[in-house]
Amino acid sequence: MLLLLSLAHAETVQEAFPPPTGTARVEADAWGTWLRALELRDADVPVKTHDGREVGHSARVVDLPMVEGDLQQCADSLIRLRATWEMSVGEDPVFHATSGDPLPWTRYRDGEMPYVVNDRIAWKQGGSGEFEDWLAKVFVWAGTHSLEHIDTTSTTQVAPGSLLIQGGFPGHAVVLLDVAVGESGTYVLVGEGYMPAQDFHVELGPYAGWWKWDSGLPDFHWPMSAEDLRSF
C-alpha cells in the first residue's frame, strides 16, 4: 500500500524546485504555503492552449483546470487560484469587473446571473450555481485592470503569493509561487497564464527554474518591476 501511495503522489512546486544553492525559502503565510503545495504535471507535459495547441514555453505545467474557451488567461489564472484558496478556507470570493461592479460568488451560487446593462453589471435569476460557470463569468468581465486597481493593493513585499501586475488591455499578471533569499540575492518562482488562454505554469528561469530578483524581473519575457508588486 505504501508503494502504491508513493507512485500516485504528484510532485508539488516546493518539491520540484529546491531553493538555489546558498539560499533558503522565506516564511510564507497560508496563501503562499498553499501555492507551494500546488501539484505539477509530469515534467515532459507541454503547455497547451485551451484548444489543444502546444505553446513553446520553457515551463512546468501546474495541474490547474481551465474553463472552456479562450477565457482563462493571465489575470484569470490568478483569480482562479485565489478564489479556489479562499473557498478552501471558508471564505466567499468576490472579484470585480473592469466597470468596478462586484461579481460575488455568493450571488451566483444562490441562483443569480450577471449580465450587462449600459456597460454596468446587473443581476437576474438564472445562474447555474456552479463554481466553474461563475469563474467563466468573472473571466469575461475582469482582467488585469480590475485586478490591479480594485482587487489588490500595492506592496513592497517580495513573498510567496505576491503578484506582479501591469494593468492594461492587454496587460500582464503573474504570481510569485515561492521566494528564496541568500547572500547572492533574492530568487523567485514565477507562475503565469497567458494569451491565448493556456495551462497555468511555472515559467522556468535560468537558476534551476528560479529567477533572480533585481528590483523586479527585467529579464523576464514580459519585464516587470518592483513598482508592479501587488497583494490580495
Summary of the structure (lengths in Angstrom):
residues: 232
radius of gyration: 17.9
end to end distance: 40.7
largest distance: 59.7
contacts: 740
relative contact order: 0.20
helix: 25%
strand: 32%
